[in-house]
Amino acid sequence: MCGIVGLLIKTPSLRDSLGELLVPMLVGMSDRGPDSAGLAVFTATLPDPYRKYSLYAGNQAIDWSALPQSLSELGKATIDPHGNQAVLMTDLPPQTVRAWLKSAYPQLHLLSAGRTIDLYKDTGTPIAVSDRYEFRSLKGSHAVGHTRMATESAVTPAHAHPFTAGEDFCLVHNGSLSNPNEIRRKLEPRGIHFETDNDTEAACRFLEWRMQEGDDLETAIQNGFEELDGFYTFLMGTADKLALVRDPFACKPAIVAETDDYVAIASEFRSLAHLPDVNQANLYEPAPEEMYVWTV
């Protein structure tokens, strides 16, 4: 059992309040996921060729200020540290940054990359993780969050959700897939590398692979209905979309609240009850095996 939450702010003037609105949603799912928590937030798009890289140092002490200094001979770089995590921004090509991280800082774990996404995840209760990384101060157009109760793999930051693949794409999952190893066997010969044994990573990398092959998000999800087997509610974020799907049996709960100002999603209504004007929102339970996609 896990908890998922998502929030897309339609009214631009409210986007500075994204974190304030989302933290109670995440904390409201604490008893569905006390082991770890995470949040992906989508902010204003950086101009090309700039990219952001969310990094995690674990329990190892690191001088974050040394990273942009180390990169200065190759290109421009800045760093925004948050304890043992940080967001690195640079105009260098992604392949150059990834190779440099692997060589110069092998102890760092790359959580996400893209022009819009920042990602934070760690072990601990949702309130502890939210406070640790100051989620209330986050601003942006939309966000995807998760609270985890581990059932099929270890409790580590790497196994926490959201999972990412490619650029500006993330996925959170409540449920259990029955064929993640089959998906891995299909993708690994195509050069796709897996970092954990978590079943959710298989779904994330499958959908990103379909988009790399030319699918748009909706077509990738449709292919997912054919290939991904098990019980699931998936919530996905891209640079400009929020998408929600449930398996054909809809065993895992979800509820949506829509107003003129926002779209909010949670596993249970209690995580939506604090939202402004939620008593006037269009509230509904998503149907099984149907796509719900909202665009920023």
C-alpha positions as CSV (number, residue, x, y, z in Angstrom):
1,M,0.0,0.0,0.0
2,C,1.3,3.4,-1.0
3,G,-0.1,6.9,-1.4
4,I,0.0,9.1,-4.5
5,V,-0.7,12.8,-4.8
6,G,-0.5,15.2,-7.7
7,L,-1.4,18.9,-8.2
8,L,-1.6,21.0,-11.4
9,I,-2.1,24.7,-10.9
10,K,-4.1,26.2,-13.7
11,T,-4.0,29.8,-12.5
12,P,-0.5,31.1,-12.9
13,S,-0.8,33.5,-10.0
14,L,-1.2,30.6,-7.6
15,R,1.9,28.7,-8.7
16,D,4.0,30.3,-5.9
17,S,1.8,28.4,-3.5
18,L,2.4,24.9,-5.0
19,G,4.5,23.6,-2.1
20,E,2.2,25.0,0.5
21,L,-0.8,23.3,-1.0
22,L,1.0,20.0,-1.8
23,V,2.7,19.3,1.6
24,P,-0.6,18.6,3.4
25,M,-1.6,16.3,0.6
26,L,1.6,14.3,1.0
27,V,1.5,14.2,4.8
28,G,-2.2,13.1,4.5
29,M,-1.0,9.9,2.9
30,S,1.5,9.1,5.8
31,D,-0.2,5.9,7.0
32,R,-0.3,4.6,3.4
33,G,3.5,5.2,3.1
34,P,5.6,5.7,6.2
35,D,8.8,4.3,4.8
36,S,9.9,7.0,2.3
37,A,8.5,9.9,0.4
38,G,9.4,12.0,-2.7
39,L,8.3,14.8,-4.8
40,A,8.9,15.9,-8.4
41,V,8.1,19.6,-9.1
42,F,7.9,21.1,-12.6
43,T,9.1,24.7,-12.8
44,A,9.6,27.3,-15.5
45,T,11.4,25.8,-18.5
46,L,15.1,26.6,-18.8
47,P,16.3,28.0,-22.2
48,D,18.1,25.4,-24.3
49,P,20.8,24.2,-23.9
50,Y,20.5,24.5,-20.1
51,R,19.5,21.4,-18.1
52,K,18.9,20.8,-14.4
53,Y,20.2,17.7,-12.6
54,S,18.8,16.6,-9.2
55,L,21.6,14.9,-7.3
56,Y,21.6,12.9,-4.0
57,A,24.7,12.4,-1.9
58,G,23.4,9.9,0.6
59,N,25.1,9.9,4.0
60,Q,28.4,11.1,2.5
61,A,29.5,14.7,3.2
62,I,30.1,16.7,0.1
63,D,31.1,20.2,-0.7
64,W,28.4,21.2,-3.2
65,S,30.1,24.4,-4.1
66,A,33.0,22.4,-5.6
67,L,30.8,21.0,-8.3
68,P,30.3,24.2,-10.4
69,Q,34.0,25.0,-9.9
70,S,35.0,21.6,-11.2
71,L,32.8,22.2,-14.3
72,S,33.9,25.8,-14.9
73,E,36.5,24.8,-17.5
74,L,33.9,23.0,-19.5
75,G,30.9,25.4,-19.3
76,K,28.7,27.4,-17.1
77,A,27.3,25.8,-13.9
78,T,25.4,26.8,-10.7
79,I,24.3,24.7,-7.7
80,D,21.3,24.9,-5.4
81,P,22.0,22.7,-2.3
82,H,19.4,21.3,0.0
83,G,21.3,19.2,2.6
84,N,22.3,16.0,1.1
85,Q,20.6,16.8,-2.2
86,A,21.2,19.6,-4.7
87,V,20.1,20.8,-8.1
88,L,22.9,21.4,-10.6
89,M,22.2,23.7,-13.6
90,T,24.6,23.9,-16.6
91,D,24.6,24.6,-20.3
92,L,26.8,21.5,-21.0
93,P,25.5,18.6,-23.2
94,P,23.8,16.0,-21.1
95,Q,26.2,13.2,-22.2
96,T,29.1,15.4,-21.0
97,V,27.5,16.0,-17.6
98,R,26.6,12.3,-17.1
99,A,30.2,11.2,-18.0
100,W,31.7,13.9,-15.7
101,L,29.5,12.9,-12.8
102,K,30.4,9.2,-13.2
103,S,34.1,10.0,-13.3
104,A,34.5,12.9,-10.8
105,Y,31.6,12.2,-8.4
106,P,30.7,8.4,-8.5
107,Q,29.2,8.7,-5.1
108,L,26.4,10.9,-6.3
109,H,23.1,9.5,-7.5
110,L,21.4,11.3,-10.4
111,L,17.7,11.5,-9.5
112,S,16.4,13.5,-12.5
113,A,17.4,15.5,-15.5
114,G,15.6,18.0,-17.8
115,R,14.7,21.6,-18.4
116,T,11.8,21.8,-16.0
117,I,12.0,19.0,-13.3
118,D,13.4,19.1,-9.8
119,L,13.2,15.9,-7.8
120,Y,13.7,15.1,-4.1
121,K,13.2,11.7,-2.4
122,D,14.5,10.0,0.7
123,T,13.7,7.5,3.4
124,G,11.6,8.7,6.4
125,T,8.1,9.8,7.1
126,P,6.4,12.2,4.6
127,I,6.6,15.1,7.1
128,A,10.2,14.4,7.9
129,V,11.2,14.3,4.2
130,S,9.0,17.4,3.5
131,D,10.8,19.4,6.2
132,R,14.2,18.1,5.3
133,Y,13.9,19.4,1.7
134,E,11.7,22.4,2.5
135,F,8.8,21.2,0.2
136,R,6.6,24.1,1.4
137,S,8.8,26.6,-0.4
138,L,8.6,24.9,-3.8
139,K,7.1,26.8,-6.6
140,G,5.9,25.5,-10.0
141,S,3.1,24.6,-12.3
142,H,2.6,21.0,-11.3
143,A,4.0,18.3,-9.0
144,V,3.8,14.6,-8.4
145,G,4.3,13.1,-5.0
146,H,4.4,9.6,-3.3
147,T,4.5,8.0,0.1
148,R,5.8,4.4,0.1
149,M,5.0,1.3,2.1
150,A,7.6,-1.1,0.8
151,T,6.2,-4.5,-0.2
152,E,8.6,-5.9,-2.9
153,S,12.0,-4.3,-2.6
154,A,14.2,-2.5,-0.1
155,V,13.6,0.7,1.8
156,T,16.3,3.0,0.3
157,P,16.3,6.4,-1.3
158,A,16.9,4.8,-4.7
159,H,13.8,2.6,-4.2
160,A,11.6,5.6,-3.2
161,H,9.3,7.3,-5.8
162,P,9.1,9.2,-8.0
163,F,11.1,7.2,-10.6
164,T,12.4,9.0,-13.6
165,A,13.8,8.1,-17.1
166,G,15.0,10.3,-19.9
167,E,14.3,14.0,-19.4
168,D,11.4,15.8,-17.7
169,F,9.4,12.6,-17.1
170,C,8.5,10.9,-13.8
171,L,6.1,8.2,-12.5
172,V,4.7,7.2,-9.1
173,H,2.8,4.0,-8.5
174,N,0.4,2.4,-6.0
175,G,0.1,-1.3,-6.6
176,S,2.2,-4.2,-7.8
177,L,3.3,-5.3,-11.3
178,S,3.4,-9.0,-12.0
179,N,5.7,-8.9,-15.0
180,P,8.5,-6.4,-14.2
181,N,11.2,-8.9,-15.0
182,E,9.7,-9.6,-18.4
183,I,9.8,-5.9,-19.1
184,R,13.5,-5.7,-18.0
185,R,14.4,-8.6,-20.3
186,K,12.7,-6.7,-23.2
187,L,14.5,-3.4,-22.5
188,E,18.0,-4.4,-21.4
189,P,19.1,-5.8,-24.8
190,R,18.1,-2.3,-26.2
191,G,20.7,-0.7,-23.9
192,I,18.3,0.5,-21.2
193,H,20.0,0.3,-17.8
194,F,18.1,-0.4,-14.6
195,E,19.2,1.0,-11.2
196,T,17.0,-0.9,-8.8
197,D,14.9,-4.1,-8.6
198,N,11.7,-2.0,-8.0
199,D,8.8,-3.0,-10.2
200,T,7.8,0.7,-10.7
201,E,11.1,1.4,-12.4
202,A,10.2,-1.2,-15.1
203,A,7.0,0.7,-15.8
204,C,8.8,4.1,-15.9
205,R,11.5,2.9,-18.2
206,F,9.0,1.1,-20.5
207,L,6.9,4.3,-21.0
208,E,10.0,6.5,-21.5
209,W,11.3,3.9,-24.0
210,R,8.1,4.1,-26.0
211,M,8.3,7.9,-26.1
212,Q,11.9,7.7,-27.2
213,E,10.7,5.4,-30.0
214,G,8.3,8.2,-31.2
215,D,5.1,7.7,-29.1
216,D,3.5,10.7,-27.5
217,L,2.6,10.3,-23.8
218,E,-0.9,9.1,-24.6
219,T,0.2,6.5,-27.1
220,A,3.0,5.3,-24.7
221,I,0.3,4.8,-22.0
222,Q,-1.9,2.9,-24.5
223,N,1.0,0.6,-25.2
224,G,1.5,0.3,-21.4
225,F,-2.0,-1.1,-21.1
226,E,-1.0,-3.9,-23.5
227,E,2.4,-4.7,-21.9
228,L,2.2,-3.9,-18.1
229,D,0.4,-6.5,-16.1
230,G,-0.7,-6.2,-12.5
231,F,-2.6,-3.9,-10.2
232,Y,-1.7,-0.2,-10.5
233,T,-2.6,3.4,-10.3
234,F,0.1,5.3,-12.1
235,L,0.5,9.1,-11.9
236,M,2.9,10.6,-14.4
237,G,4.4,14.1,-14.9
238,T,6.0,15.6,-18.0
239,A,7.1,19.2,-18.7
240,D,3.6,20.2,-19.6
241,K,1.3,17.3,-18.6
242,L,-0.1,15.4,-15.7
243,A,-1.5,11.9,-16.5
244,L,-3.4,9.4,-14.4
245,V,-4.3,5.8,-15.2
246,R,-5.6,2.7,-13.4
247,D,-5.5,-0.9,-14.3
248,P,-8.5,-2.8,-15.8
249,F,-9.7,-3.8,-12.4
250,A,-9.1,-0.4,-10.7
251,C,-8.1,-2.1,-7.4
252,K,-6.0,0.8,-6.2
253,P,-7.9,3.9,-5.1
254,A,-7.7,7.3,-6.6
255,I,-9.8,10.5,-6.5
256,V,-9.7,13.7,-8.6
257,A,-10.8,17.2,-7.7
258,E,-11.1,19.8,-10.4
259,T,-11.8,23.5,-10.1
260,D,-11.1,26.5,-12.4
261,D,-7.8,26.9,-10.4
262,Y,-6.4,23.4,-10.1
263,V,-6.5,19.7,-10.7
264,A,-5.7,17.7,-7.6
265,I,-5.2,13.9,-7.3
266,A,-4.8,11.7,-4.3
267,S,-5.3,8.1,-3.2
268,E,-7.9,9.3,-0.7
269,F,-10.1,12.4,-0.3
270,R,-8.6,13.3,3.1
271,S,-5.5,14.6,1.3
272,L,-7.7,17.0,-0.7
273,A,-9.9,18.3,2.0
274,H,-7.7,21.3,2.9
275,L,-7.6,22.6,-0.7
276,P,-9.4,26.0,-1.5
277,D,-12.9,25.6,-2.7
278,V,-12.7,21.8,-2.8
279,N,-16.3,21.7,-1.6
280,Q,-17.2,23.2,-5.0
281,A,-14.9,21.0,-7.0
282,N,-15.9,18.4,-9.5
283,L,-15.0,15.3,-7.6
284,Y,-14.8,11.9,-9.3
285,E,-13.2,8.5,-9.2
286,P,-11.2,7.7,-12.4
287,A,-12.5,4.8,-14.4
288,P,-10.5,1.7,-15.0
289,E,-8.1,1.5,-18.0
290,E,-8.9,5.0,-19.0
291,M,-6.4,7.9,-19.6
292,Y,-6.8,11.2,-17.7
293,V,-4.4,13.8,-19.1
294,W,-4.2,17.4,-18.1
295,T,-2.1,20.0,-19.9
296,V,-0.4,23.0,-18.2
